[in-house]
Amino acid sequence: MLARGNSRLVRAWGRRTFLSAGVALCALMSVAGAAAAQGTIPAPLPVNVNVPADAKLFMEADTVVYESNTGVVTATGGVQLDYGGYKLVSRKVVYDQKSRRLIAAGDVQLVQPDGNVIYADSADITDDFADGFIRALRIESPNNTRFAAQGAVRENGNLLTLEKGVYTACQACREHPERAPLWQVKARKIVWDQQKKVIRYYGASLEFFGMPLAYLPYLSQPDPTVKRKSGFLIPQFKQSKARGYGVRVPYFFALSDSYDATVAGTYYTKQGFLGEVEFRQAFGNGYYTLQAAGLSQQDPHAYGIGTPDYDNVDRGMIGTTGRFAINDRWTVGWDILAQSDQNFSNTYDIENFDQTFHTSEIYLTGLGDRSFFDLRAQRFDIQTNDNNEDDDDNFGISLDDQDVQPDVFPTLDYERIEEGPLGGEVQVNANLIHLRRGDADVRPSEFLLCDPDFFDNGSCSSTAALNAGVLSGFPYRTDYFRRRALEGNYTRGTLEAEWRRTFTTDGGLQLTPFGSLRGDLYDANMSTGGYPFVPTNINLPVSGTNPYQGQPFPGSADIDDSGFRGMATAGLEARYPILFEAKGSTHVLEPIGQILVRPNETDIGNLPNEDAQSLVFNTTNLFATDKFSGYDRLEGGTRANVGLRYSGTYDSGYTMNAVLGESFHLAGENPYKNADLALVGPDSGLETDRSDYVASIAVGTPIGLGFGVGTRLDEDSLDVRRTDFSGTYANTRLGLGVTYSQIAAQPIYGFPEDRSQAGVSASLKLTDVWTAYGSLGYDIENDALISKSLGFGYLDECFSLLAQYTQTDDRYRLNDSQNQIMFKLSLRTVADTNYTYKLKDDD
């Protein structure tokens, strides 16, 4: 229907109306996006409106009235406006062509192209976007952040002021939406300077559950259109017994889009000022970082006597990391730490370099379709505050002496797999290593005892008795000695090629013949460094059930040799998988036999062993052609490995896998019988012609319960030599884990007593947001609780809190003991902070 009266034009409901004058509306339609990274809060209104110049406004309403004499357009009743990707819904929209102002009133809702939704009671803006006012503003962004203000005023086209603004990343309570969120930031006034791209908060306060927790008279943040901006970061609080209390204040420099820097200062009440600087630069194919830190300790004697921290005044570090992709196959990188002493970065928590065990290295890696290349130069940094004083337990040698750690330059690993002759497959492995160690590590175990037949003065366990026995050549309990590392230089190059092919007969028998050739070139100039040690002609004395009595025991080492050694292997593996099917289950029983024919290993005990010092015989390496863990040892002699493998699958959801087997030394010299210079071989279960039995079983259930057991049994007595058990249970609220390990005495390795430890861990989801967890570790043989932890965690859409207590004290540990309480708190999009309090400080 078309009607005229009082110079008004009325258009009927349902028609799509085109208004070019409506471009003014887009001033309302640009509210800031999601919260920026590093704790920024989303701004309430836009900086830029990216709308095409030729964009048109489309309006749909119940009624549209145009007053020609006043130039006012009024749309009422379910007004919907589309403009350049923006959508506005309101009960009423009025546009005054003369004043060039647009007013939306009544349940204003605006949806932006980026997903932000803006709610307001009313909006009054100019069509040039320079000035305007929005009343009762509320914003919901796609990442679940929310902003509200009593009113917003825009002036001069680049300055926006919000009165009584509130920001939160928490959702409102569904049952009681009138309640305050878990946390929110309130400000008396918020000013957004579009030209300087900064948002300033005046009279800001942080509230939890509506209660003020912290007040900041002034706070600023980058414009949300700015990815990074220079400024102060969240301060961190530090504390320790030797350092005292400290506050770390970092400042971030946004130098460009590709590089930045951070400087930080920490003042410790006992040690003074610590300065730090970090520079980072990114490229299209990688990045690098540079870090430096230093301080002049005011009270170096606050640390324990003999520690690296004690009596050091001027301390510092320089570190760098980097990684670059040369192309899609090759990568080069580095991680290098240089510091004034052994423990500076760890003691003062220098980020990226505070690990107890840090590896400084430069590397080049390549990965092909069927090949792998890795070239490295390495130095091993051990950062510890262990006491280095002479004592009867360590006999004057620090367990973590940095000089014992070798410099490795280079180490090279190369592997390639190709189709081989006779339809088989050929694998080529190459390894090259050169290392230098400045100090030997040779010592008795902490349980060393001398032979009481030679000492009856009651001081058999004393250092004096030890020295007397060593220097005079008297026999003593050499089975309690261990040698860990030799000093000097060592170079070895290895090249190995293996061929294998699997044939399957009509009856299902799988036969895999294989053969390999290996050659080593070596040059060794290493020794025990003059430490007194057992003469080579001294045999192990009779000592209870020691299986090695009467065997030659290697004495003081002084190696100056170079040459070549090789190994040829011919072998055959036979597998016969047998499938059984029953009602509701499927079973596979697979007997496995393997025979390897080789000459004897040469120079056992006369060459260094640097990379094959870990030897744990179990079902995982039962059928390995060489059970040594590295290249410095190679398995020789004729050997047969036999076993039985079972796997079962049940329709009810249960699964079971089991392996049982044994290894037989058939001919030649058993390479595991005699200890090498690292004392590897004996006490492994492979040193006799018949090895110990090894077995394992793993069970899975449909109720969330699973467990696995691995064991090694003496070949004659069936005594348990080692057992490892792990079990887990999990459902929607509860998680449990249990571990148990038992290892029989291994005096050659420095453990003359049985070891057994058990551990349990659990986590319980108390509610949808609260979780409790804890763990216990127990040394059964020594009747001691070696570790315990207890923690509580809270996590929802906007807030997380972690409180944890940890204590560790393991006599076999590699890391320092801990006794501390840790707190971590995160307000999403605003701040992340953590605090650790050491209850027992050893630094």
TATAWO-V971313 format. One record per residue. N is the residue number from 1. PHI is phi in whole degrees, -180 to 180 (none if undefined). BURIAL is + if it has 9 or more other ideal C-beta (glycine too) atoms within 8 Angstrom, else -. D_FIRST is the distance of its C-alpha to the first C-alpha in whole Angstrom. Layout:
# TATAWO-V971313
N/PHI/BURIAL/D_FIRST
N/PHI/BURIAL/D_FIRST
This chain:
# TATAWO-V971313
1/none/-/0
2/-117/-/4
3/-134/-/7
4/-122/-/10
5/169/-/13
6/54/-/16
7/55/-/16
8/-113/+/13
9/-113/-/11
10/-113/+/8
11/-112/-/7
12/-69/-/6
13/-62/-/9
14/94/-/12
15/-86/-/12
16/-85/-/15
17/-107/+/15
18/-105/-/18
19/-131/+/20
20/-70/-/23
21/-67/+/24
22/-73/+/24
23/-60/+/28
24/-62/+/29
25/-64/+/28
26/-68/+/31
27/-62/+/33
28/-80/+/32
29/-98/+/32
30/-124/+/36
31/-109/+/38
32/-58/+/42
33/-80/-/43
34/-65/+/45
35/-61/+/49
36/-73/+/51
37/-71/-/55
38/59/-/58
39/83/+/56
40/-81/+/53
41/-111/+/50
42/-62/+/47
43/-76/+/45
44/-80/+/42
45/-138/+/40
46/-79/-/40
47/-95/+/43
48/-126/-/41
49/-115/+/37
50/-90/-/38
51/-119/+/35
52/-54/-/34
53/-63/-/34
54/-97/-/31
55/-65/+/29
56/-113/-/25
57/-98/+/23
58/-115/+/21
59/-122/+/18
60/-136/+/16
61/-154/+/15
62/-64/-/13
63/-142/+/11
64/-125/+/12
65/-121/+/13
66/-116/+/15
67/-98/+/17
68/-68/-/18
69/-76/-/21
70/-107/-/23
71/71/-/22
72/-110/+/20
73/-108/+/18
74/-124/+/17
75/-116/+/16
76/-134/+/17
77/78/+/17
78/58/-/19
79/-71/+/19
80/-131/+/21
81/-120/+/22
82/-117/-/25
83/-152/+/27
84/54/-/30
85/94/-/31
86/-97/+/30
87/-130/-/27
88/-121/+/26
89/-123/+/25
90/-157/+/24
91/-80/+/22
92/-154/+/21
93/-132/+/21
94/-124/+/22
95/-121/+/23
96/-102/+/24
97/-68/+/25
98/-73/-/28
99/-84/-/30
100/55/+/29
101/-120/+/29
102/-124/+/27
103/-123/+/26
104/-112/+/26
105/-140/+/26
106/88/+/27
107/50/-/28
108/-72/+/28
109/-136/+/29
110/-126/+/30
111/-109/+/32
112/-93/+/34
113/-62/-/35
114/-82/-/39
115/100/-/38
116/-65/+/38
117/-119/+/35
118/-113/+/35
119/-117/+/34
120/-155/+/33
121/-76/-/32
122/-158/+/30
123/-142/+/31
124/-135/+/31
125/-138/+/32
126/-94/+/32
127/-80/+/31
128/-99/-/34
129/68/+/36
130/-77/+/38
131/-131/+/38
132/174/+/36
133/-145/+/36
134/-124/+/35
135/-106/+/36
136/54/+/37
137/-88/+/37
138/-143/+/38
139/-125/+/39
140/-124/+/40
141/-99/+/42
142/-62/-/42
143/-94/-/46
144/63/+/45
145/-108/+/46
146/-137/+/44
147/-134/+/44
148/-140/+/42
149/-151/+/42
150/-68/-/41
151/-164/+/40
152/-132/+/40
153/-124/+/40
154/-113/+/40
155/-133/+/42
156/57/-/43
157/75/+/42
158/-144/-/45
159/-130/+/45
160/-118/+/44
161/-122/+/45
162/-113/+/44
163/-101/+/45
164/53/+/47
165/-89/+/46
166/-136/+/47
167/-131/+/48
168/-156/+/49
169/-109/+/49
170/-100/+/50
171/-81/-/47
172/-72/-/46
173/-65/-/48
174/-66/-/46
175/-74/-/47
176/-134/-/47
177/-64/-/45
178/-76/-/46
179/-73/-/49
180/-68/-/50
181/-67/+/51
182/-56/-/54
183/-143/+/54
184/-158/+/52
185/-110/+/53
186/-110/+/51
187/-140/+/52
188/-64/-/51
189/-150/+/50
190/-124/+/49
191/-118/+/49
192/-110/+/48
193/-95/+/49
194/-67/+/47
195/-71/-/50
196/-89/-/53
197/55/+/51
198/-144/+/52
199/-118/+/51
200/-116/+/53
201/-114/+/53
202/-116/+/55
203/66/-/56
204/-89/+/55
205/-144/+/57
206/-101/+/57
207/-118/+/56
208/-118/-/57
209/52/-/56
210/82/-/55
211/-103/-/58
212/-62/-/59
213/-113/-/62
214/-145/-/62
215/-122/-/61
216/-126/+/61
217/-65/-/60
218/-147/-/59
219/-151/-/58
220/-134/-/56
221/-149/+/55
222/-69/+/54
223/-56/+/50
224/-62/+/48
225/-79/-/48
226/-93/+/52
227/-70/-/54
228/-142/+/57
229/-149/+/58
230/-64/-/62
231/161/+/62
232/-74/-/64
233/-100/+/64
234/-64/-/65
235/-65/+/68
236/-125/+/70
237/-101/+/73
238/-122/+/77
239/-162/+/80
240/-160/+/83
241/-62/-/87
242/-85/+/88
243/-89/+/85
244/83/+/84
245/-94/-/81
246/-149/+/78
247/-127/+/75
248/-100/+/73
249/-117/+/71
250/-95/+/69
251/-127/+/67
252/-103/+/65
253/-108/+/65
254/-88/-/62
255/-77/-/64
256/-164/-/62
257/-71/-/60
258/-113/-/63
259/-147/+/65
260/-153/+/66
261/-148/+/69
262/-133/+/69
263/-116/+/72
264/-144/+/73
265/-126/+/76
266/-127/+/77
267/-105/+/80
268/-102/+/82
269/-64/-/84
270/-102/+/87
271/-111/+/87
272/95/+/85
273/-95/-/82
274/-109/+/81
275/-107/+/79
276/-135/+/77
277/-145/+/75
278/-137/+/73
279/-119/+/71
280/-130/+/69
281/-140/+/68
282/-113/-/66
283/-125/-/66
284/-65/-/64
285/-119/-/67
286/165/+/68
287/-158/+/69
288/-149/+/72
289/-134/+/73
290/-131/+/76
291/-134/+/77
292/-149/+/79
293/-154/+/81
294/-171/+/84
295/-159/+/85
296/-111/-/89
297/-66/+/89
298/-80/-/91
299/-137/-/92
300/-64/+/93
301/-79/-/96
302/-70/+/93
303/-87/+/93
304/-66/+/95
305/-62/-/99
306/90/-/99
307/-81/+/95
308/-61/+/94
309/-82/+/92
310/-77/+/95
311/62/-/97
312/-105/+/94
313/-98/-/93
314/-90/-/91
315/-132/+/89
316/-173/+/86
317/-151/+/84
318/-133/+/82
319/-140/+/80
320/-149/+/78
321/-133/+/76
322/-170/+/74
323/-157/+/73
324/-135/+/72
325/-89/+/71
326/-67/-/73
327/-155/-/71
328/-75/-/69
329/-119/-/73
330/-115/+/75
331/-136/+/74
332/-122/+/77
333/-163/+/77
334/-159/+/79
335/-152/+/79
336/-128/+/82
337/-126/+/83
338/-129/-/86
339/-143/+/87
340/-69/+/90
341/-152/+/91
342/-69/+/91
343/-129/+/88
344/-61/+/86
345/-64/+/83
346/-73/+/83
347/-63/+/84
348/-104/+/82
349/53/-/79
350/-75/+/78
351/-58/-/75
352/81/-/75
353/-134/+/79
354/-101/+/80
355/-69/-/81
356/-63/+/84
357/-114/+/84
358/-119/+/83
359/-109/+/84
360/-86/+/84
361/-156/+/83
362/-124/-/82
363/-142/+/81
364/-135/+/80
365/-125/+/78
366/-139/+/77
367/-134/-/76
368/-103/+/76
369/-64/-/75
370/-139/-/78
371/-150/+/80
372/-146/+/80
373/-134/+/82
374/-146/+/82
375/-123/+/84
376/-142/+/85
377/-123/+/87
378/-137/+/87
379/-135/+/89
380/-105/+/88
381/-99/+/88
382/-109/+/89
383/-100/+/87
384/-148/+/89
385/-107/+/91
386/-59/+/94
387/-69/+/97
388/-100/-/99
389/-68/-/102
390/-67/-/105
391/-154/-/106
392/-71/-/108
393/-75/-/105
394/-96/+/103
395/54/+/107
396/80/-/106
397/-119/+/103
398/-72/-/99
399/-65/-/97
400/-120/-/94
401/-61/+/97
402/-61/-/94
403/-65/-/97
404/-74/+/98
405/-74/+/94
406/-82/+/95
407/-96/+/93
408/-112/+/92
409/-156/+/92
410/-102/+/90
411/-128/+/89
412/-128/+/88
413/-127/+/86
414/-139/+/86
415/-140/+/85
416/-145/+/84
417/-121/+/84
418/-137/-/84
419/-67/-/85
420/-110/+/89
421/-69/-/91
422/60/-/92
423/76/-/88
424/-95/+/89
425/-127/+/87
426/-115/+/88
427/-117/+/87
428/-112/+/89
429/-123/+/89
430/-131/+/91
431/-143/+/91
432/-135/+/93
433/-147/+/94
434/-134/+/96
435/-137/+/96
436/-135/+/98
437/-122/+/99
438/-85/-/101
439/-147/+/102
440/-78/+/103
441/-128/+/102
442/-128/+/105
443/-162/+/106
444/-76/+/107
445/-71/+/104
446/-73/-/104
447/-103/-/106
448/-57/+/109
449/-132/+/112
450/-88/+/116
451/-78/+/118
452/-65/-/120
453/-66/-/123
454/-99/+/124
455/-133/+/123
456/-122/-/124
457/-96/-/123
458/80/-/120
459/-113/-/118
460/-63/+/117
461/-95/-/113
462/-83/-/114
463/-64/-/113
464/-61/-/117
465/-64/+/118
466/-59/+/115
467/-62/+/117
468/-63/+/120
469/-66/+/120
470/-68/+/118
471/-71/-/120
472/-92/-/123
473/83/-/122
474/-67/-/122
475/-71/+/120
476/-150/+/117
477/-74/+/114
478/-66/+/112
479/-69/+/110
480/-100/+/108
481/-95/+/107
482/-145/+/104
483/-120/+/104
484/-107/-/100
485/-158/+/101
486/-111/+/103
487/-95/+/103
488/124/+/103
489/-118/+/102
490/-147/+/101
491/-131/+/99
492/-147/+/98
493/-124/+/97
494/-128/+/96
495/-132/+/95
496/-139/+/94
497/-131/+/93
498/-129/+/92
499/-115/+/92
500/-155/+/91
501/-150/+/89
502/-109/-/89
503/-112/-/90
504/-120/-/89
505/-79/-/91
506/-62/-/90
507/-84/-/91
508/98/+/89
509/-74/+/91
510/-106/+/90
511/-114/+/93
512/-126/+/92
513/-77/+/95
514/-153/+/94
515/-156/+/97
516/-147/+/96
517/-129/+/98
518/-140/+/98
519/-136/+/100
520/-124/+/100
521/-108/-/102
522/-142/+/102
523/-145/+/104
524/-130/+/105
525/-137/-/107
526/-137/+/106
527/-157/+/108
528/-80/+/108
529/74/+/109
530/84/-/112
531/-68/+/111
532/-65/-/114
533/-149/+/113
534/-64/+/115
535/-59/-/118
536/-67/+/117
537/-91/-/120
538/-89/+/119
539/-93/+/118
540/-65/+/115
541/-74/+/118
542/-68/-/118
543/-145/+/115
544/68/-/114
545/-99/-/112
546/-60/+/111
547/-76/-/111
548/-107/+/111
549/-64/+/115
550/88/-/117
551/-89/+/115
552/-61/-/115
553/-114/+/113
554/-62/+/112
555/-103/+/113
556/-58/+/113
557/-105/+/111
558/-145/-/111
559/-105/+/110
560/-140/-/110
561/-151/+/110
562/-147/-/108
563/166/-/107
564/-134/-/106
565/-139/+/105
566/-142/-/103
567/-154/+/102
568/-119/+/102
569/-132/+/100
570/-127/+/100
571/-150/+/98
572/-144/+/97
573/-120/+/94
574/-124/+/94
575/-130/+/91
576/-133/+/91
577/-71/+/87
578/-116/-/88
579/-97/-/84
580/-120/-/85
581/-120/-/82
582/-127/-/82
583/-66/-/79
584/83/-/77
585/-159/+/78
586/-133/+/79
587/-131/+/82
588/-127/+/84
589/-112/+/88
590/-131/+/89
591/-71/+/92
592/-131/+/93
593/-133/+/96
594/-145/+/97
595/-129/+/100
596/-128/+/100
597/-113/-/103
598/-150/+/104
599/-74/-/107
600/-73/+/108
601/-67/+/106
602/-100/-/108
603/59/-/109
604/-64/+/107
605/83/+/108
606/-109/-/109
607/-126/+/105
608/-63/+/103
609/-125/+/100
610/-106/+/97
611/-121/+/94
612/-127/+/95
613/-94/+/96
614/-104/-/93
615/-136/+/95
616/-122/-/93
617/-85/+/94
618/-155/+/92
619/-70/+/90
620/-71/-/87
621/-119/+/90
622/-57/+/93
623/-105/+/92
624/-74/-/92
625/-69/+/94
626/-142/-/95
627/-87/-/95
628/-71/+/95
629/-83/-/92
630/-143/+/93
631/-90/+/95
632/-72/+/98
633/-119/+/99
634/-136/+/99
635/-78/+/100
636/-123/+/104
637/82/+/106
638/-93/+/105
639/-140/+/103
640/-121/+/101
641/-117/+/98
642/-130/+/97
643/-171/+/94
644/-134/+/92
645/-117/+/88
646/-131/+/86
647/-140/+/82
648/-135/+/81
649/-128/-/77
650/-118/+/76
651/-62/-/73
652/-73/-/73
653/106/-/72
654/-84/+/75
655/-136/+/77
656/-148/+/81
657/-135/+/82
658/-145/+/86
659/-139/+/89
660/-139/+/93
661/-169/+/95
662/-155/+/98
663/-118/+/100
664/-123/+/103
665/-89/+/105
666/-98/+/108
667/-157/-/110
668/81/+/110
669/-97/+/110
670/-71/+/107
671/-70/+/105
672/-94/+/104
673/-79/+/107
674/-103/+/108
675/-73/+/106
676/-90/+/105
677/-69/+/105
678/-103/+/102
679/63/+/104
680/-101/+/101
681/132/+/102
682/-61/+/104
683/66/-/102
684/-100/+/100
685/92/+/101
686/-113/+/102
687/-78/+/105
688/-104/+/107
689/-61/-/107
690/-102/-/105
691/-74/+/102
692/-64/+/101
693/-78/+/98
694/-123/+/94
695/-151/+/92
696/-153/+/88
697/-147/+/85
698/-132/+/82
699/-128/+/80
700/-119/-/76
701/-129/+/74
702/-79/-/71
703/-100/-/71
704/90/-/71
705/-98/-/75
706/-150/+/77
707/-154/+/80
708/-144/+/82
709/-134/+/86
710/-128/+/89
711/-146/+/92
712/-130/+/96
713/-116/+/99
714/-58/+/102
715/-68/+/104
716/-103/-/107
717/-90/-/106
718/62/-/103
719/-65/-/102
720/-76/+/99
721/-96/+/99
722/-160/+/95
723/-141/+/92
724/-129/+/88
725/-128/+/86
726/-143/+/82
727/-140/+/80
728/-137/+/76
729/-143/+/74
730/-150/-/70
731/-136/-/67
732/-68/-/64
733/-122/-/65
734/-122/+/69
735/-132/+/71
736/-130/+/75
737/-142/+/77
738/-131/+/81
739/-132/+/83
740/-150/+/87
741/-135/+/90
742/-132/+/93
743/-129/+/96
744/-67/+/100
745/-54/-/102
746/-130/+/102
747/-62/+/105
748/-61/+/105
749/-87/-/101
750/93/+/102
751/-123/+/101
752/-77/+/104
753/-116/-/103
754/-63/-/100
755/-123/+/96
756/-150/+/94
757/-136/+/90
758/-132/+/87
759/-144/+/84
760/-140/+/81
761/-136/+/77
762/-151/+/74
763/-138/+/71
764/-133/+/69
765/-84/+/65
766/-70/-/65
767/-139/-/61
768/-66/-/58
769/-119/-/59
770/-105/+/63
771/-136/+/66
772/-115/+/69
773/-151/+/72
774/-170/+/76
775/-155/+/79
776/-138/+/83
777/-126/+/85
778/-132/+/89
779/-90/+/92
780/-70/+/94
781/-62/-/97
782/-98/-/97
783/50/-/96
784/-141/-/93
785/-83/-/90
786/-99/+/89
787/-158/+/85
788/-157/+/82
789/-150/+/79
790/-146/+/76
791/-150/+/72
792/-131/+/69
793/-132/+/66
794/-124/+/62
795/-148/-/59
796/-136/+/56
797/-72/-/52
798/-133/+/53
799/-149/+/57
800/-139/+/60
801/-141/+/64
802/-131/+/67
803/-125/+/70
804/-143/+/74
805/-112/+/77
806/-136/+/80
807/-141/+/83
808/-133/+/85
809/-160/+/89
810/-107/+/90
811/-67/-/94
812/-102/-/93
813/-67/+/90
814/-103/-/89
815/-94/-/87
816/-65/+/88
817/-68/+/87
818/-132/+/84
819/-152/+/84
820/-150/+/80
821/-117/+/77
822/-127/+/74
823/-124/+/70
824/-131/+/67
825/-134/+/64
826/-138/+/61
827/-104/+/57
828/-57/+/55
829/75/+/54
830/-114/-/56
831/-158/-/60
832/-132/+/62
833/-147/+/66
834/-145/+/69
835/-147/+/72
836/-122/+/76
837/-116/-/79
838/-88/+/82
839/-73/-/84
840/-131/-/87
841/-106/-/87
842/-107/-/90
843/-88/+/89
